[in-house]
Amino acid sequence: MASFEERLSHKTNKHTKKKTNIDLTPMVDLGFLLITFFIFTSVISQPSVAQLVLPKDNAVDSTPVTATASLTMTLLSNDSIVYYEGLKHLLPQFCNYQSLRSVIRQKQESVERSFGNKNETVLIIRPTISCTYKNFMDVMDEVYINDVTHYYVLNVKPD
């Protein structure tokens, strides 16, 4: 038990001073409790990174993609997206990040009507140089929210 003692060297005539005894054990317990709390919270609050799983590069095997089940999105500047159904630039349409969720859900519904399973939907994401990282992460958030299992991210090209 930790304690603090005060001794007096002189005595007064009528009064004798009693020695002061302060128990410091609760203060030590509180110190260790605070140290433990700060260590625990600093380990918990480490930043996390979004995981992006990419397939191995293999030029021989390619994954076939059905044109009617795919949705290609080109991320542009000014928070805008050009999207078109299929693999070719047929009837491109514009949308923003607020309406992207409804575009993806409409495509999933049409794929479910055609193939019987909405998991057959394939998203092809084409970022451009003018696109920001925030825009790309917003699209990836929508991919996870809408539970899209097949998506591809193409390399950024200057054109």
Buried (B, 14 or more C-beta within 10 A) or exposed (E): EEEEEEEEEEEEEEEEEEEEEEEEEEEEEEEEEEEEEEEEEEEEEEEEEEEEEEEEEEEEEEEEBBEEBBBBBBBBEEBBBBBBBBBEEEEEEEBEBEEBBEBBBEBBEBBBEEBEEBBBBBBBBBBBEEBEEEBBEBBBBBBEEBEBEBBBBEEEEEE
